[in-house]
């Protein structure tokens, strides 16, 4: 990397570090746990907050994988349908072409005597 490319990266890292260090309470708390603590008077239902945050975090990889699998499944179905349509069109074209003449009629007549 050239010095002109590393300068913006260093500035970005420094700003991110300052933001994280300036507000440690916001950076360390997940939204579900924080809202569970704020909702109740006696310290909050921390177990419920952890339950929902873990549930949502674990569901993301499954949702992403299922979305990608569905996308690729639909692509394969579309490709197979196009391939079947192309084969059907070729078969229809072959069926509509006239049959070739039999080999006996298409043969040229050869003279019986060949003079040299």
N, C-alpha and C positions, 0 to 999 in steps of 0.2 A: 504494500500500500504506500502511496506517496504521502508526503507530509500534508498536502492539502486535503486528502481524504481522511486522515486520522484526526485532524483538528475538530471537525463537526462531531465525530464519534465520541471523542473525549469530552466535549461539551455536553453532549446528550447524556453520557454516563454520569457526569458530575451533577447535572440537574436532577436526574433520577435519584441519585444518592441523597441529595439535599432534601428532596421532597419526602423520601422515605424516612429520613432522620428527623425531619421537622414535625411530622405527624405520625408518631409511632403507634398511637392507638387506632388510627384509621387504617394503617398499613397492616397491622397484625390481626385485626378482627375480621372474620368473615361476616357477610351481611346477615345470614340467618341467625348466627349466635348473638350478634349485637342486637338484633330486633327482639330476640327472645328475652334477653336481659332487660331491655328497655320496657317491655310490655308488662312485666310483673313487678310488684313492689318489693318482694323479699329476695332480690338477687336474680330472679328470672328462672325460667325453665331451661336450663342449660342443656339438659339431655335432649329435649325436643329440638333445640337449635342444632345440636350436633347431628341428630338423626336426619333432619331434613337436608342439611348441607352435605352430609355423606351420601344420601340418596341421590341428590341432584348431581353431585360430582361423579358418582359411579354410573349414572345413566348416560352421561355424555359420550363415552367411548362406544357404548352399545348403540346409541342413536346414530352416531357417525358411521359406524360399520354397517348398520342396517341400511342407512341411506345409500352408501356406496354400493352395497350388494344389490339393492333394488335397481339402482341406476344401470349397473352392468348387466343385470338380468334383462332389463328392458332393451338395452342395446343389442344383446344377443338375439332376443326374440324378433326385433326389427330386422336384423341382418338375415335371420333365417327366413322371415316372411318375404324379404326382397329376393333372396336366392330361390325360394319356391316359385315366386311369380316369374322370375327369369326362366326357370326350367319349364314352367307351364307355357310361356310364350314361345320358347323354342320348340316344344312339342307341338303346339298349335301350328307353328310355321311349317314344321316337317309334315304334318298331316295335310296341310292345304296345298303342298307342292305336288305336281303331277308325277305319277310313277314313271320310271325310266323305261325305255323300250327294251324288249327282250334282247338278249345277246345275239340271237340268230338273225334278226332283221337288221340290226345295226352293223353287222359285219359287211365289209366291202367284198365285192366279188373279185376273185383272183382269176386271171386268165389261166386256161388250162395249159397252154403252151407258152413257154417263154423262149424267145429267140435271142440269141446273143450276137 
